[in-house]
Amino acid sequence: MTQSREDLIKELIATEIPCEFIYVEGDGTHFFATIVSEAFTGKRLIQRHQMVYEILGDRMKEEIHALSMTTLTPEEHKAKQG
């Protein structure tokens, strides 16, 4: 059984960033990810996204055409939940 791209993206991110929650969905080339991690604490949005893009590396040039992200700290995620 082959691994879906969504699962591969989740695995790559979770291997490098300790995630409290991670969800990835997509259509094979365009993806959306929600990532919740303490590692984002004190970082600006651009820094958080750069962390993820660095992990995905060359896959962003070849396999992944587009990736939209919501990157949150656990506190931000809790506040967003209401």
Biopython code that builds the backbone (N, CA, C, O; Angstrom):
import numpy as np
from Bio.PDB.StructureBuilder import StructureBuilder

atoms = [
    (1, "MET", "N", (0.846, -1.183, 0.000)),
    (1, "MET", "CA", (0.000, 0.000, 0.000)),
    (1, "MET", "C", (0.889, 1.243, 0.000)),
    (1, "MET", "O", (1.821, 1.346, 0.798)),
    (2, "THR", "N", (0.603, 2.169, -0.881)),
    (2, "THR", "CA", (1.397, 3.388, -0.950)),
    (2, "THR", "C", (0.824, 4.448, -0.018)),
    (2, "THR", "O", (-0.376, 4.483, 0.256)),
    (3, "GLN", "N", (1.693, 5.285, 0.447)),
    (3, "GLN", "CA", (1.319, 6.360, 1.361)),
    (3, "GLN", "C", (0.759, 7.538, 0.566)),
    (3, "GLN", "O", (1.329, 7.940, -0.449)),
    (4, "SER", "N", (-0.359, 8.085, 1.034)),
    (4, "SER", "CA", (-0.927, 9.249, 0.353)),
    (4, "SER", "C", (-0.013, 10.456, 0.550)),
    (4, "SER", "O", (0.774, 10.500, 1.496)),
    (5, "ARG", "N", (-0.120, 11.411, -0.329)),
    (5, "ARG", "CA", (0.686, 12.633, -0.186)),
    (5, "ARG", "C", (0.329, 13.365, 1.100)),
    (5, "ARG", "O", (1.201, 13.929, 1.762)),
    (6, "GLU", "N", (-0.964, 13.357, 1.457)),
    (6, "GLU", "CA", (-1.378, 14.005, 2.704)),
    (6, "GLU", "C", (-0.664, 13.377, 3.895)),
    (6, "GLU", "O", (-0.153, 14.080, 4.766)),
    (7, "ASP", "N", (-0.636, 12.033, 3.923)),
    (7, "ASP", "CA", (0.038, 11.339, 5.022)),
    (7, "ASP", "C", (1.539, 11.595, 5.011)),
    (7, "ASP", "O", (2.152, 11.741, 6.068)),
    (8, "LEU", "N", (2.133, 11.651, 3.826)),
    (8, "LEU", "CA", (3.564, 11.936, 3.715)),
    (8, "LEU", "C", (3.873, 13.335, 4.248)),
    (8, "LEU", "O", (4.834, 13.516, 4.995)),
    (9, "ILE", "N", (3.065, 14.318, 3.869)),
    (9, "ILE", "CA", (3.265, 15.689, 4.349)),
    (9, "ILE", "C", (3.148, 15.731, 5.868)),
    (9, "ILE", "O", (3.979, 16.343, 6.539)),
    (10, "LYS", "N", (2.115, 15.079, 6.415)),
    (10, "LYS", "CA", (1.940, 15.034, 7.876)),
    (10, "LYS", "C", (3.154, 14.407, 8.551)),
    (10, "LYS", "O", (3.663, 14.933, 9.541)),
    (11, "GLU", "N", (3.613, 13.280, 8.010)),
    (11, "GLU", "CA", (4.750, 12.573, 8.592)),
    (11, "GLU", "C", (6.019, 13.426, 8.554)),
    (11, "GLU", "O", (6.745, 13.504, 9.545)),
    (12, "LEU", "N", (6.283, 14.058, 7.422)),
    (12, "LEU", "CA", (7.481, 14.894, 7.296)),
    (12, "LEU", "C", (7.462, 16.041, 8.305)),
    (12, "LEU", "O", (8.468, 16.314, 8.960)),
    (13, "ILE", "N", (6.320, 16.709, 8.428)),
    (13, "ILE", "CA", (6.208, 17.838, 9.358)),
    (13, "ILE", "C", (6.326, 17.354, 10.795)),
    (13, "ILE", "O", (7.082, 17.924, 11.582)),
    (14, "ALA", "N", (5.577, 16.299, 11.145)),
    (14, "ALA", "CA", (5.559, 15.805, 12.525)),
    (14, "ALA", "C", (6.909, 15.241, 12.965)),
    (14, "ALA", "O", (7.210, 15.217, 14.159)),
    (15, "THR", "N", (7.718, 14.790, 12.015)),
    (15, "THR", "CA", (9.048, 14.276, 12.344)),
    (15, "THR", "C", (9.972, 15.400, 12.804)),
    (15, "THR", "O", (10.852, 15.180, 13.636)),
    (16, "GLU", "N", (9.775, 16.601, 12.267)),
    (16, "GLU", "CA", (10.653, 17.732, 12.566)),
    (16, "GLU", "C", (10.075, 18.725, 13.572)),
    (16, "GLU", "O", (10.823, 19.389, 14.291)),
    (17, "ILE", "N", (8.759, 18.826, 13.624)),
    (17, "ILE", "CA", (8.102, 19.772, 14.530)),
    (17, "ILE", "C", (7.198, 18.970, 15.462)),
    (17, "ILE", "O", (6.301, 18.273, 14.988)),
    (18, "PRO", "N", (7.412, 19.051, 16.775)),
    (18, "PRO", "CA", (6.516, 18.335, 17.692)),
    (18, "PRO", "C", (5.118, 18.959, 17.637)),
    (18, "PRO", "O", (4.912, 20.085, 18.090)),
    (19, "CYS", "N", (4.176, 18.221, 17.083)),
    (19, "CYS", "CA", (2.832, 18.756, 16.853)),
    (19, "CYS", "C", (1.851, 18.259, 17.907)),
    (19, "CYS", "O", (1.821, 17.075, 18.245)),
    (20, "GLU", "N", (1.068, 19.169, 18.407)),
    (20, "GLU", "CA", (-0.033, 18.806, 19.287)),
    (20, "GLU", "C", (-1.216, 18.340, 18.431)),
    (20, "GLU", "O", (-2.009, 17.493, 18.843)),
    (21, "PHE", "N", (-1.309, 18.912, 17.240)),
    (21, "PHE", "CA", (-2.369, 18.558, 16.288)),
    (21, "PHE", "C", (-1.860, 18.872, 14.893)),
    (21, "PHE", "O", (-1.219, 19.900, 14.671)),
    (22, "ILE", "N", (-2.149, 17.983, 13.957)),
    (22, "ILE", "CA", (-1.815, 18.257, 12.560)),
    (22, "ILE", "C", (-2.871, 17.605, 11.674)),
    (22, "ILE", "O", (-3.245, 16.448, 11.868)),
    (23, "TYR", "N", (-3.335, 18.368, 10.711)),
    (23, "TYR", "CA", (-4.332, 17.878, 9.760)),
    (23, "TYR", "C", (-3.939, 18.390, 8.383)),
    (23, "TYR", "O", (-3.641, 19.571, 8.207)),
    (24, "VAL", "N", (-3.941, 17.486, 7.410)),
    (24, "VAL", "CA", (-3.608, 17.860, 6.033)),
    (24, "VAL", "C", (-4.658, 17.260, 5.106)),
    (24, "VAL", "O", (-4.993, 16.080, 5.208)),
    (25, "GLU", "N", (-5.168, 18.084, 4.207)),
    (25, "GLU", "CA", (-6.081, 17.593, 3.178)),
    (25, "GLU", "C", (-5.655, 18.196, 1.848)),
    (25, "GLU", "O", (-4.999, 19.237, 1.804)),
    (26, "GLY", "N", (-6.038, 17.527, 0.762)),
    (26, "GLY", "CA", (-5.677, 18.067, -0.535)),
    (26, "GLY", "C", (-6.233, 17.254, -1.681)),
    (26, "GLY", "O", (-6.939, 16.264, -1.489)),
    (27, "ASP", "N", (-5.892, 17.703, -2.889)),
    (27, "ASP", "CA", (-6.390, 17.041, -4.095)),
    (27, "ASP", "C", (-5.276, 16.352, -4.884)),
    (27, "ASP", "O", (-5.471, 15.969, -6.037)),
    (28, "GLY", "N", (-4.121, 16.199, -4.263)),
    (28, "GLY", "CA", (-2.999, 15.560, -4.944)),
    (28, "GLY", "C", (-1.860, 16.507, -5.257)),
    (28, "GLY", "O", (-0.701, 16.093, -5.288)),
    (29, "THR", "N", (-2.178, 17.791, -5.492)),
    (29, "THR", "CA", (-1.133, 18.789, -5.732)),
    (29, "THR", "C", (-1.343, 20.056, -4.907)),
    (29, "THR", "O", (-0.378, 20.751, -4.589)),
    (30, "HIS", "N", (-2.582, 20.363, -4.558)),
    (30, "HIS", "CA", (-2.913, 21.534, -3.739)),
    (30, "HIS", "C", (-3.343, 21.037, -2.359)),
    (30, "HIS", "O", (-4.223, 20.184, -2.246)),
    (31, "PHE", "N", (-2.715, 21.576, -1.313)),
    (31, "PHE", "CA", (-2.965, 21.069, 0.035)),
    (31, "PHE", "C", (-3.255, 22.200, 1.010)),
    (31, "PHE", "O", (-2.854, 23.344, 0.800)),
    (32, "PHE", "N", (-3.961, 21.851, 2.081)),
    (32, "PHE", "CA", (-4.216, 22.754, 3.193)),
    (32, "PHE", "C", (-3.811, 22.026, 4.463)),
    (32, "PHE", "O", (-4.183, 20.870, 4.664)),
    (33, "ALA", "N", (-3.053, 22.693, 5.319)),
    (33, "ALA", "CA", (-2.603, 22.085, 6.569)),
    (33, "ALA", "C", (-2.940, 22.976, 7.754)),
    (33, "ALA", "O", (-2.811, 24.199, 7.694)),
    (34, "THR", "N", (-3.373, 22.339, 8.824)),
    (34, "THR", "CA", (-3.514, 23.000, 10.116)),
    (34, "THR", "C", (-2.501, 22.336, 11.031)),
    (34, "THR", "O", (-2.526, 21.121, 11.227)),
    (35, "ILE", "N", (-1.611, 23.144, 11.590)),
    (35, "ILE", "CA", (-0.533, 22.625, 12.426)),
    (35, "ILE", "C", (-0.534, 23.388, 13.740)),
    (35, "ILE", "O", (-0.468, 24.617, 13.756)),
    (36, "VAL", "N", (-0.611, 22.646, 14.848)),
    (36, "VAL", "CA", (-0.592, 23.247, 16.178)),
    (36, "VAL", "C", (0.647, 22.727, 16.899)),
    (36, "VAL", "O", (0.811, 21.520, 17.074)),
    (37, "SER", "N", (1.519, 23.646, 17.317)),
    (37, "SER", "CA", (2.768, 23.238, 17.959)),
    (37, "SER", "C", (3.302, 24.326, 18.882)),
    (37, "SER", "O", (3.193, 25.518, 18.594)),
    (38, "GLU", "N", (3.878, 23.892, 19.991)),
    (38, "GLU", "CA", (4.584, 24.807, 20.897)),
    (38, "GLU", "C", (5.781, 25.434, 20.193)),
    (38, "GLU", "O", (6.229, 26.516, 20.572)),
    (39, "ALA", "N", (6.301, 24.756, 19.166)),
    (39, "ALA", "CA", (7.475, 25.260, 18.437)),
    (39, "ALA", "C", (7.198, 26.606, 17.773)),
    (39, "ALA", "O", (8.134, 27.324, 17.421)),
    (40, "PHE", "N", (5.925, 26.956, 17.599)),
    (40, "PHE", "CA", (5.563, 28.226, 16.973)),
    (40, "PHE", "C", (5.514, 29.389, 17.965)),
    (40, "PHE", "O", (5.383, 30.544, 17.562)),
    (41, "THR", "N", (5.618, 29.090, 19.244)),
    (41, "THR", "CA", (5.548, 30.132, 20.270)),
    (41, "THR", "C", (6.658, 31.157, 20.064)),
    (41, "THR", "O", (7.829, 30.802, 19.928)),
    (42, "GLY", "N", (6.276, 32.434, 20.043)),
    (42, "GLY", "CA", (7.239, 33.519, 19.887)),
    (42, "GLY", "C", (7.678, 33.774, 18.454)),
    (42, "GLY", "O", (8.510, 34.646, 18.204)),
    (43, "LYS", "N", (7.124, 33.016, 17.509)),
    (43, "LYS", "CA", (7.505, 33.192, 16.107)),
    (43, "LYS", "C", (6.390, 33.907, 15.345)),
    (43, "LYS", "O", (5.205, 33.691, 15.601)),
    (44, "ARG", "N", (6.792, 34.758, 14.407)),
    (44, "ARG", "CA", (5.823, 35.429, 13.543)),
    (44, "ARG", "C", (5.296, 34.436, 12.509)),
    (44, "ARG", "O", (5.890, 33.380, 12.292)),
    (45, "LEU", "N", (4.195, 34.778, 11.887)),
    (45, "LEU", "CA", (3.558, 33.902, 10.904)),
    (45, "LEU", "C", (4.534, 33.480, 9.808)),
    (45, "LEU", "O", (4.596, 32.303, 9.456)),
    (46, "ILE", "N", (5.287, 34.420, 9.274)),
    (46, "ILE", "CA", (6.226, 34.098, 8.194)),
    (46, "ILE", "C", (7.291, 33.107, 8.669)),
    (46, "ILE", "O", (7.700, 32.229, 7.909)),
    (47, "GLN", "N", (7.739, 33.239, 9.911)),
    (47, "GLN", "CA", (8.731, 32.318, 10.455)),
    (47, "GLN", "C", (8.150, 30.913, 10.601)),
    (47, "GLN", "O", (8.833, 29.922, 10.341)),
    (48, "ARG", "N", (6.905, 30.836, 11.012)),
    (48, "ARG", "CA", (6.235, 29.536, 11.155)),
    (48, "ARG", "C", (6.131, 28.846, 9.799)),
    (48, "ARG", "O", (6.420, 27.657, 9.669)),
    (49, "HIS", "N", (5.715, 29.606, 8.800)),
    (49, "HIS", "CA", (5.570, 29.033, 7.461)),
    (49, "HIS", "C", (6.931, 28.629, 6.895)),
    (49, "HIS", "O", (7.045, 27.600, 6.228)),
    (50, "GLN", "N", (7.956, 29.426, 7.156)),
    (50, "GLN", "CA", (9.301, 29.087, 6.689)),
    (50, "GLN", "C", (9.776, 27.775, 7.302)),
    (50, "GLN", "O", (10.451, 26.987, 6.639)),
    (51, "MET", "N", (9.428, 27.537, 8.565)),
    (51, "MET", "CA", (9.789, 26.277, 9.218)),
    (51, "MET", "C", (9.210, 25.094, 8.443)),
    (51, "MET", "O", (9.901, 24.106, 8.193)),
    (52, "VAL", "N", (7.951, 25.204, 8.072)),
    (52, "VAL", "CA", (7.276, 24.117, 7.361)),
    (52, "VAL", "C", (7.839, 23.966, 5.948)),
    (52, "VAL", "O", (8.115, 22.850, 5.509)),
    (53, "TYR", "N", (8.012, 25.077, 5.237)),
    (53, "TYR", "CA", (8.555, 25.015, 3.877)),
    (53, "TYR", "C", (9.954, 24.404, 3.864)),
    (53, "TYR", "O", (10.301, 23.664, 2.943)),
    (54, "GLU", "N", (10.748, 24.708, 4.873)),
    (54, "GLU", "CA", (12.102, 24.151, 4.957)),
    (54, "GLU", "C", (12.048, 22.631, 5.097)),
    (54, "GLU", "O", (12.857, 21.920, 4.501)),
    (55, "ILE", "N", (11.107, 22.143, 5.873)),
    (55, "ILE", "CA", (10.956, 20.699, 6.065)),
    (55, "ILE", "C", (10.555, 20.018, 4.756)),
    (55, "ILE", "O", (11.072, 18.952, 4.424)),
    (56, "LEU", "N", (9.646, 20.627, 4.027)),
    (56, "LEU", "CA", (9.146, 20.015, 2.791)),
    (56, "LEU", "C", (10.126, 20.159, 1.635)),
    (56, "LEU", "O", (10.072, 19.393, 0.673)),
    (57, "GLY", "N", (11.016, 21.134, 1.725)),
    (57, "GLY", "CA", (12.115, 21.286, 0.775)),
    (57, "GLY", "C", (11.725, 21.195, -0.685)),
    (57, "GLY", "O", (10.815, 21.887, -1.140)),
    (58, "ASP", "N", (12.426, 20.329, -1.424)),
    (58, "ASP", "CA", (12.239, 20.201, -2.868)),
    (58, "ASP", "C", (10.857, 19.692, -3.255)),
    (58, "ASP", "O", (10.427, 19.867, -4.395)),
    (59, "ARG", "N", (10.166, 19.071, -2.320)),
    (59, "ARG", "CA", (8.806, 18.601, -2.629)),
    (59, "ARG", "C", (7.895, 19.776, -2.998)),
    (59, "ARG", "O", (6.924, 19.610, -3.736)),
    (60, "MET", "N", (8.221, 20.966, -2.475)),
    (60, "MET", "CA", (7.432, 22.157, -2.800)),
    (60, "MET", "C", (7.624, 22.569, -4.259)),
    (60, "MET", "O", (6.801, 23.299, -4.811)),
    (61, "LYS", "N", (8.690, 22.111, -4.874)),
    (61, "LYS", "CA", (8.958, 22.444, -6.272)),
    (61, "LYS", "C", (8.389, 21.396, -7.221)),
    (61, "LYS", "O", (8.104, 21.689, -8.382)),
    (62, "GLU", "N", (8.225, 20.178, -6.725)),
    (62, "GLU", "CA", (7.860, 19.079, -7.607)),
    (62, "GLU", "C", (6.483, 18.496, -7.300)),
    (62, "GLU", "O", (5.564, 18.618, -8.111)),
    (63, "GLU", "N", (6.335, 17.871, -6.149)),
    (63, "GLU", "CA", (5.115, 17.136, -5.823)),
    (63, "GLU", "C", (3.976, 18.023, -5.328)),
    (63, "GLU", "O", (2.806, 17.749, -5.594)),
    (64, "ILE", "N", (4.322, 19.074, -4.614)),
    (64, "ILE", "CA", (3.314, 19.926, -3.985)),
    (64, "ILE", "C", (3.253, 21.238, -4.753)),
    (64, "ILE", "O", (4.190, 22.036, -4.715)),
    (65, "HIS", "N", (2.149, 21.453, -5.444)),
    (65, "HIS", "CA", (2.013, 22.681, -6.231)),
    (65, "HIS", "C", (1.694, 23.874, -5.332)),
    (65, "HIS", "O", (2.215, 24.971, -5.536)),
    (66, "ALA", "N", (0.836, 23.654, -4.336)),
    (66, "ALA", "CA", (0.444, 24.747, -3.437)),
    (66, "ALA", "C", (0.131, 24.185, -2.056)),
    (66, "ALA", "O", (-0.436, 23.101, -1.921)),
    (67, "LEU", "N", (0.514, 24.945, -1.038)),
    (67, "LEU", "CA", (0.230, 24.566, 0.342)),
    (67, "LEU", "C", (-0.235, 25.797, 1.103)),
    (67, "LEU", "O", (0.509, 26.766, 1.255)),
    (68, "SER", "N", (-1.462, 25.750, 1.574)),
    (68, "SER", "CA", (-1.988, 26.796, 2.457)),
    (68, "SER", "C", (-1.898, 26.258, 3.873)),
    (68, "SER", "O", (-2.145, 25.077, 4.116)),
    (69, "MET", "N", (-1.544, 27.125, 4.798)),
    (69, "MET", "CA", (-1.352, 26.668, 6.174)),
    (69, "MET", "C", (-2.022, 27.573, 7.184)),
    (69, "MET", "O", (-2.119, 28.787, 7.006)),
    (70, "THR", "N", (-2.482, 26.942, 8.249)),
    (70, "THR", "CA", (-2.834, 27.640, 9.473)),
    (70, "THR", "C", (-1.873, 27.088, 10.509)),
    (70, "THR", "O", (-1.909, 25.898, 10.820)),
    (71, "THR", "N", (-1.015, 27.944, 11.047)),
    (71, "THR", "CA", (-0.019, 27.519, 12.028)),
    (71, "THR", "C", (-0.314, 28.227, 13.341)),
    (71, "THR", "O", (-0.320, 29.456, 13.412)),
    (72, "LEU", "N", (-0.556, 27.438, 14.376)),
    (72, "LEU", "CA", (-0.988, 27.986, 15.658)),
    (72, "LEU", "C", (-0.203, 27.392, 16.814)),
    (72, "LEU", "O", (0.272, 26.259, 16.746)),
    (73, "THR", "N", (-0.073, 28.181, 17.880)),
    (73, "THR", "CA", (0.412, 27.636, 19.142)),
    (73, "THR", "C", (-0.782, 26.945, 19.802)),
    (73, "THR", "O", (-1.921, 27.196, 19.407)),
    (74, "PRO", "N", (-0.557, 26.088, 20.790)),
    (74, "PRO", "CA", (-1.690, 25.471, 21.484)),
    (74, "PRO", "C", (-2.637, 26.505, 22.095)),
    (74, "PRO", "O", (-3.852, 26.309, 22.095)),
    (75, "GLU", "N", (-2.088, 27.598, 22.614)),
    (75, "GLU", "CA", (-2.926, 28.645, 23.211)),
    (75, "GLU", "C", (-3.801, 29.318, 22.157)),
    (75, "GLU", "O", (-4.982, 29.576, 22.392)),
    (76, "GLU", "N", (-3.214, 29.602, 20.991)),
    (76, "GLU", "CA", (-3.977, 30.208, 19.898)),
    (76, "GLU", "C", (-5.078, 29.263, 19.413)),
    (76, "GLU", "O", (-6.195, 29.688, 19.116)),
    (77, "HIS", "N", (-4.744, 27.992, 19.341)),
    (77, "HIS", "CA", (-5.713, 26.989, 18.897)),
    (77, "HIS", "C", (-6.874, 26.893, 19.884)),
    (77, "HIS", "O", (-8.037, 26.829, 19.486)),
    (78, "LYS", "N", (-6.548, 26.886, 21.160)),
    (78, "LYS", "CA", (-7.583, 26.815, 22.197)),
    (78, "LYS", "C", (-8.493, 28.041, 22.123)),
    (78, "LYS", "O", (-9.713, 27.908, 22.223)),
    (79, "ALA", "N", (-7.920, 29.224, 21.950)),
    (79, "ALA", "CA", (-8.700, 30.464, 21.861)),
    (79, "ALA", "C", (-9.587, 30.461, 20.616)),
    (79, "ALA", "O", (-10.710, 30.962, 20.648)),
    (80, "LYS", "N", (-9.085, 29.900, 19.535)),
    (80, "LYS", "CA", (-9.846, 29.849, 18.288)),
    (80, "LYS", "C", (-11.033, 28.890, 18.401)),
    (80, "LYS", "O", (-12.061, 29.078, 17.749)),
    (81, "GLN", "N", (-10.877, 27.867, 19.232)),
    (81, "GLN", "CA", (-11.941, 26.885, 19.441)),
    (81, "GLN", "C", (-13.119, 27.490, 20.192)),
    (81, "GLN", "O", (-14.239, 26.982, 20.121)),
    (82, "GLY", "N", (-12.859, 28.582, 20.915)),
    (82, "GLY", "CA", (-13.926, 29.285, 21.611)),
    (82, "GLY", "C", (-13.954, 28.948, 23.044)),
    (82, "GLY", "O", (-14.797, 29.457, 23.782)),
]
sb = StructureBuilder()
sb.init_structure("model")
sb.init_model(0)
sb.init_chain("A")
sb.init_seg("    ")
for serial, (resi, resn, name, xyz) in enumerate(atoms, 1):
    if name == "N":
        sb.init_residue(resn, " ", resi, " ")
    sb.init_atom(name, np.array(xyz, "f"), 0.0, 1.0, " ", f" {name:<3s}", serial, name[0])
structure = sb.get_structure()
